[in-house]
């Protein structure tokens, strides 16, 4: 038996700095440890600031999930006030949130994930020459198609949120940016333009044809004819067996996404043992046994973040969030499992969670949300109120939940005498890239890497599994 | 054809938002703009194929002088904590604090560019007593020094170029890089805080669509109102150096166009205003922070005069979230 320890870092195209440590036995990963290597200390910065300052400071945790941070902070303050946002304000929150999430899905697929298939290790595979020309980092033809389309879609941010990242338009009472009737027409136009891009380049079909695929037979039939980058990905994934790579525990968490005026587009819940249970926010706790942090396991409302850089046995700045003490995975795959998306459910029923399932779930969300954005835009009433001025109480506790592109994001807030007394953030990648807990149970990515074959010691498969989670390391530790 | 300029991009204590903003570049897009500036990307953490050992080989070649390093860009703050050790950011795969890498690589670079307010001054990381020990490359807040020291000069003779902002506008950096690429970027292109004057010779106020409300001191009372945000809602657009309302963001946007105050994010110390970000501190009813270059007495006199002369249209629209009184049209003017 051969054994070796390999360290991969800086593990790039993950949004932030990441180190992956692997114990390899006989060309197979025996164990993985995931280390988030940057600590900034946002949870230590916020106490003492006026509670509404969270709206300015918290989005700056993350440049890629900035709007999701805004939405969670606004929700926490809204819940603190025990009040509601305006109808137009909720539509704005859905549209601006969807713009960020969908742009993130696009950025992840084209700029972060697919370039690994252009690696020389794959030269000689039947799909290699085409994939390398299309997806090679920076130089591939895809970047020149995607960057202008993404930037044009982001005009939604200029129109509805001032700028991206780091808007201040989304607020507890609604949106600070009212749209006039003419603005709504611009909005409809730019969403349709994005639809055209997706249909031409990514799907090679109508969005509705993609969202209408009800199972694996439908998908197999659909793949037989037509072009587009999704079909290209699926062909590569089949050849490399990515539908059997990267399975974690198959327990999935979603806080529920796009809370519009008439309810959520996708529900909150937890998938476990083949069924969905309702979400119990009180069941969330954070263990710090393997993080360079002081203390023990606490619910976020009582959470502490105090560095202990010399702590024995610790290997990351990331806490280990657990749901009823268990590891859960979050992200587009989890959202769609909880929501009952038929194709995603079928894929996971057959093979479990995988690289293929995570990527496909993300692309299906692109196809599903753009038509709903068109509906949200049409539901806007320009003359109706956009933002209520909410009176924030001087004392209280509240939780704000959101779904970022890469999964469930929660803010836990305690306010005393009008000032923030505690602010704890549990971000999507905190869940997915968590270290071991006090019981020694590895986090979701650590589980997904264990058992992965790395023939000849080539770590390219590791690149696919890690990036399939669409990690954001800036959020992870914050 | 001139030799390409080798650019190495590193990230430390930050959110990655300046890179994400950079992807918003349009006409031409980011890839073509870098090509136009004659830039060859040695490595960028979000964009390059090279990962792990492949990336470390690039860093080592630059640090040892085997690869020419024309431009070093840092996004995010150098993290000096805890206790000056730099262990709050060990560059993954190296076991070595990022601040050591930065000192070494800056010493090899012909130009050093701080991308965003975190890299320039410490930025948002310095909120609440700066728990991570964040600093800028050549400033710590408003104080010259920072990681590299006040006397640092890059190989081509310039100090660190501070493309400050939270985040940056893609044009601020890409125009700076194009200027370097064309050999048209010298000390005369930098302002007092060594920011490129191509965007800091203006104030955020310039081109603000709320200008008529400002002129008449017709102020918004709450978020979503259309009036001026200076009197009540914390706007510092008349004090912040940047061309946000001329260059525009994501097509047609800016903070003011998005309905919220300018927090002067291009200025050192913006993160600690000494008051709630979105409330204007006042003394005897007059905002404490006055427009740049404006004597207080003149401001008070003009404000009183213009308030007394405010048209009804402006006064009513200022406290509404939509136009309740459109500008008058003369009947029969067609």
HADDOCK unambig.tbl for C-alpha pairs under 7 A between the chains (distance, minus, plus):
assign (segid A and resid 7 and name CA) (segid B and resid 93 and name CA) 6.26 0.50 0.50
assign (segid A and resid 8 and name CA) (segid B and resid 52 and name CA) 4.83 0.50 0.50
assign (segid A and resid 8 and name CA) (segid B and resid 93 and name CA) 5.90 0.50 0.50
assign (segid A and resid 9 and name CA) (segid B and resid 51 and name CA) 6.94 0.50 0.50
assign (segid A and resid 9 and name CA) (segid B and resid 52 and name CA) 4.16 0.50 0.50
assign (segid A and resid 9 and name CA) (segid B and resid 92 and name CA) 4.62 0.50 0.50
assign (segid A and resid 9 and name CA) (segid B and resid 93 and name CA) 3.86 0.50 0.50
assign (segid A and resid 10 and name CA) (segid B and resid 51 and name CA) 6.31 0.50 0.50
assign (segid A and resid 10 and name CA) (segid B and resid 52 and name CA) 4.86 0.50 0.50
assign (segid A and resid 10 and name CA) (segid B and resid 91 and name CA) 6.79 0.50 0.50
assign (segid A and resid 10 and name CA) (segid B and resid 92 and name CA) 4.55 0.50 0.50
assign (segid A and resid 10 and name CA) (segid B and resid 93 and name CA) 5.47 0.50 0.50
assign (segid A and resid 11 and name CA) (segid B and resid 51 and name CA) 5.39 0.50 0.50
assign (segid A and resid 11 and name CA) (segid B and resid 52 and name CA) 5.39 0.50 0.50
assign (segid A and resid 12 and name CA) (segid B and resid 45 and name CA) 5.11 0.50 0.50
assign (segid A and resid 12 and name CA) (segid B and resid 46 and name CA) 6.12 0.50 0.50
assign (segid A and resid 12 and name CA) (segid B and resid 51 and name CA) 5.49 0.50 0.50
assign (segid A and resid 13 and name CA) (segid B and resid 45 and name CA) 5.92 0.50 0.50
assign (segid A and resid 13 and name CA) (segid B and resid 46 and name CA) 4.25 0.50 0.50
assign (segid A and resid 13 and name CA) (segid B and resid 47 and name CA) 6.23 0.50 0.50
assign (segid A and resid 14 and name CA) (segid B and resid 46 and name CA) 6.75 0.50 0.50
assign (segid A and resid 15 and name CA) (segid B and resid 16 and name CA) 6.58 0.50 0.50
assign (segid A and resid 15 and name CA) (segid B and resid 46 and name CA) 6.24 0.50 0.50
assign (segid A and resid 16 and name CA) (segid B and resid 16 and name CA) 6.81 0.50 0.50
assign (segid A and resid 17 and name CA) (segid B and resid 92 and name CA) 6.41 0.50 0.50
assign (segid A and resid 18 and name CA) (segid B and resid 92 and name CA) 5.87 0.50 0.50
assign (segid A and resid 19 and name CA) (segid B and resid 92 and name CA) 4.97 0.50 0.50
assign (segid A and resid 19 and name CA) (segid B and resid 93 and name CA) 6.06 0.50 0.50
assign (segid A and resid 37 and name CA) (segid B and resid 89 and name CA) 5.69 0.50 0.50
assign (segid A and resid 37 and name CA) (segid B and resid 90 and name CA) 5.84 0.50 0.50
assign (segid A and resid 37 and name CA) (segid B and resid 91 and name CA) 6.95 0.50 0.50
assign (segid A and resid 37 and name CA) (segid B and resid 92 and name CA) 6.29 0.50 0.50
assign (segid A and resid 38 and name CA) (segid B and resid 13 and name CA) 6.97 0.50 0.50
assign (segid A and resid 38 and name CA) (segid B and resid 88 and name CA) 5.56 0.50 0.50
assign (segid A and resid 38 and name CA) (segid B and resid 89 and name CA) 4.45 0.50 0.50
assign (segid A and resid 38 and name CA) (segid B and resid 90 and name CA) 6.96 0.50 0.50
assign (segid A and resid 39 and name CA) (segid B and resid 88 and name CA) 5.11 0.50 0.50
assign (segid A and resid 39 and name CA) (segid B and resid 89 and name CA) 6.49 0.50 0.50
assign (segid A and resid 39 and name CA) (segid B and resid 132 and name CA) 6.83 0.50 0.50
assign (segid A and resid 40 and name CA) (segid B and resid 13 and name CA) 6.28 0.50 0.50
assign (segid A and resid 40 and name CA) (segid B and resid 125 and name CA) 6.60 0.50 0.50
assign (segid A and resid 40 and name CA) (segid B and resid 132 and name CA) 5.10 0.50 0.50
assign (segid A and resid 41 and name CA) (segid B and resid 131 and name CA) 5.85 0.50 0.50
assign (segid A and resid 41 and name CA) (segid B and resid 132 and name CA) 6.05 0.50 0.50
assign (segid A and resid 44 and name CA) (segid B and resid 131 and name CA) 6.59 0.50 0.50
assign (segid A and resid 45 and name CA) (segid B and resid 127 and name CA) 5.38 0.50 0.50
assign (segid A and resid 45 and name CA) (segid B and resid 128 and name CA) 4.20 0.50 0.50
assign (segid A and resid 45 and name CA) (segid B and resid 129 and name CA) 6.95 0.50 0.50
assign (segid A and resid 45 and name CA) (segid B and resid 131 and name CA) 6.85 0.50 0.50
assign (segid A and resid 46 and name CA) (segid B and resid 128 and name CA) 6.42 0.50 0.50
assign (segid A and resid 50 and name CA) (segid B and resid 276 and name CA) 6.09 0.50 0.50
assign (segid A and resid 53 and name CA) (segid B and resid 276 and name CA) 6.14 0.50 0.50
assign (segid A and resid 53 and name CA) (segid B and resid 277 and name CA) 6.14 0.50 0.50
assign (segid A and resid 60 and name CA) (segid B and resid 15 and name CA) 6.45 0.50 0.50
assign (segid A and resid 61 and name CA) (segid B and resid 15 and name CA) 5.71 0.50 0.50
assign (segid A and resid 62 and name CA) (segid B and resid 15 and name CA) 4.40 0.50 0.50
assign (segid A and resid 62 and name CA) (segid B and resid 16 and name CA) 6.76 0.50 0.50
assign (segid A and resid 62 and name CA) (segid B and resid 17 and name CA) 6.67 0.50 0.50
assign (segid A and resid 63 and name CA) (segid B and resid 15 and name CA) 4.85 0.50 0.50
assign (segid A and resid 63 and name CA) (segid B and resid 16 and name CA) 5.03 0.50 0.50
assign (segid A and resid 63 and name CA) (segid B and resid 17 and name CA) 3.41 0.50 0.50
assign (segid A and resid 63 and name CA) (segid B and resid 20 and name CA) 6.57 0.50 0.50
assign (segid A and resid 64 and name CA) (segid B and resid 17 and name CA) 6.23 0.50 0.50
assign (segid A and resid 64 and name CA) (segid B and resid 20 and name CA) 6.65 0.50 0.50
assign (segid A and resid 111 and name CA) (segid B and resid 47 and name CA) 6.61 0.50 0.50
assign (segid A and resid 115 and name CA) (segid B and resid 49 and name CA) 6.52 0.50 0.50
assign (segid A and resid 116 and name CA) (segid B and resid 49 and name CA) 6.87 0.50 0.50
assign (segid A and resid 137 and name CA) (segid B and resid 47 and name CA) 6.43 0.50 0.50
assign (segid A and resid 137 and name CA) (segid B and resid 48 and name CA) 5.70 0.50 0.50
assign (segid A and resid 137 and name CA) (segid B and resid 49 and name CA) 5.43 0.50 0.50
assign (segid A and resid 138 and name CA) (segid B and resid 31 and name CA) 6.81 0.50 0.50
assign (segid A and resid 138 and name CA) (segid B and resid 47 and name CA) 6.52 0.50 0.50
assign (segid A and resid 138 and name CA) (segid B and resid 48 and name CA) 6.88 0.50 0.50
assign (segid A and resid 147 and name CA) (segid B and resid 23 and name CA) 6.78 0.50 0.50
assign (segid A and resid 147 and name CA) (segid B and resid 29 and name CA) 6.42 0.50 0.50
assign (segid A and resid 148 and name CA) (segid B and resid 26 and name CA) 6.46 0.50 0.50
assign (segid A and resid 148 and name CA) (segid B and resid 29 and name CA) 6.22 0.50 0.50
assign (segid A and resid 151 and name CA) (segid B and resid 24 and name CA) 4.76 0.50 0.50
assign (segid A and resid 151 and name CA) (segid B and resid 25 and name CA) 6.92 0.50 0.50
assign (segid A and resid 151 and name CA) (segid B and resid 26 and name CA) 6.75 0.50 0.50
assign (segid A and resid 154 and name CA) (segid B and resid 250 and name CA) 5.95 0.50 0.50
assign (segid A and resid 155 and name CA) (segid B and resid 250 and name CA) 4.76 0.50 0.50
assign (segid A and resid 155 and name CA) (segid B and resid 251 and name CA) 5.10 0.50 0.50
assign (segid A and resid 157 and name CA) (segid B and resid 250 and name CA) 6.25 0.50 0.50
assign (segid A and resid 158 and name CA) (segid B and resid 249 and name CA) 5.88 0.50 0.50
assign (segid A and resid 158 and name CA) (segid B and resid 250 and name CA) 4.54 0.50 0.50
assign (segid A and resid 158 and name CA) (segid B and resid 251 and name CA) 5.64 0.50 0.50
assign (segid A and resid 158 and name CA) (segid B and resid 252 and name CA) 5.06 0.50 0.50
assign (segid A and resid 158 and name CA) (segid B and resid 253 and name CA) 3.77 0.50 0.50
assign (segid A and resid 158 and name CA) (segid B and resid 254 and name CA) 6.86 0.50 0.50
assign (segid A and resid 159 and name CA) (segid B and resid 252 and name CA) 6.08 0.50 0.50
assign (segid A and resid 159 and name CA) (segid B and resid 253 and name CA) 5.91 0.50 0.50
assign (segid A and resid 160 and name CA) (segid B and resid 258 and name CA) 6.34 0.50 0.50
assign (segid A and resid 161 and name CA) (segid B and resid 258 and name CA) 4.81 0.50 0.50
assign (segid A and resid 162 and name CA) (segid B and resid 253 and name CA) 4.35 0.50 0.50
assign (segid A and resid 162 and name CA) (segid B and resid 254 and name CA) 4.50 0.50 0.50
assign (segid A and resid 162 and name CA) (segid B and resid 255 and name CA) 4.86 0.50 0.50
assign (segid A and resid 162 and name CA) (segid B and resid 257 and name CA) 5.50 0.50 0.50
assign (segid A and resid 162 and name CA) (segid B and resid 258 and name CA) 3.54 0.50 0.50
assign (segid A and resid 163 and name CA) (segid B and resid 249 and name CA) 5.51 0.50 0.50
assign (segid A and resid 163 and name CA) (segid B and resid 250 and name CA) 5.96 0.50 0.50
assign (segid A and resid 163 and name CA) (segid B and resid 253 and name CA) 5.62 0.50 0.50
assign (segid A and resid 163 and name CA) (segid B and resid 254 and name CA) 5.76 0.50 0.50
assign (segid A and resid 163 and name CA) (segid B and resid 255 and name CA) 6.60 0.50 0.50
assign (segid A and resid 164 and name CA) (segid B and resid 21 and name CA) 6.86 0.50 0.50
assign (segid A and resid 165 and name CA) (segid B and resid 17 and name CA) 6.24 0.50 0.50
assign (segid A and resid 165 and name CA) (segid B and resid 21 and name CA) 6.66 0.50 0.50
assign (segid A and resid 165 and name CA) (segid B and resid 167 and name CA) 6.97 0.50 0.50
assign (segid A and resid 168 and name CA) (segid B and resid 260 and name CA) 6.11 0.50 0.50
assign (segid A and resid 169 and name CA) (segid B and resid 258 and name CA) 6.00 0.50 0.50
assign (segid A and resid 169 and name CA) (segid B and resid 259 and name CA) 6.18 0.50 0.50
assign (segid A and resid 169 and name CA) (segid B and resid 260 and name CA) 6.22 0.50 0.50
assign (segid A and resid 175 and name CA) (segid B and resid 224 and name CA) 6.73 0.50 0.50
assign (segid A and resid 176 and name CA) (segid B and resid 223 and name CA) 5.00 0.50 0.50
assign (segid A and resid 176 and name CA) (segid B and resid 224 and name CA) 3.90 0.50 0.50
assign (segid A and resid 176 and name CA) (segid B and resid 258 and name CA) 6.83 0.50 0.50
assign (segid A and resid 176 and name CA) (segid B and resid 259 and name CA) 4.83 0.50 0.50
assign (segid A and resid 176 and name CA) (segid B and resid 260 and name CA) 6.65 0.50 0.50
assign (segid A and resid 177 and name CA) (segid B and resid 224 and name CA) 5.63 0.50 0.50
assign (segid A and resid 177 and name CA) (segid B and resid 258 and name CA) 5.19 0.50 0.50
assign (segid A and resid 177 and name CA) (segid B and resid 259 and name CA) 4.83 0.50 0.50
assign (segid A and resid 178 and name CA) (segid B and resid 224 and name CA) 6.21 0.50 0.50
assign (segid A and resid 178 and name CA) (segid B and resid 321 and name CA) 6.11 0.50 0.50
assign (segid A and resid 383 and name CA) (segid B and resid 322 and name CA) 6.65 0.50 0.50
assign (segid A and resid 386 and name CA) (segid B and resid 224 and name CA) 6.61 0.50 0.50
assign (segid A and resid 387 and name CA) (segid B and resid 223 and name CA) 6.71 0.50 0.50
assign (segid A and resid 387 and name CA) (segid B and resid 224 and name CA) 5.98 0.50 0.50
assign (segid A and resid 389 and name CA) (segid B and resid 222 and name CA) 6.58 0.50 0.50
assign (segid A and resid 474 and name CA) (segid B and resid 15 and name CA) 5.36 0.50 0.50
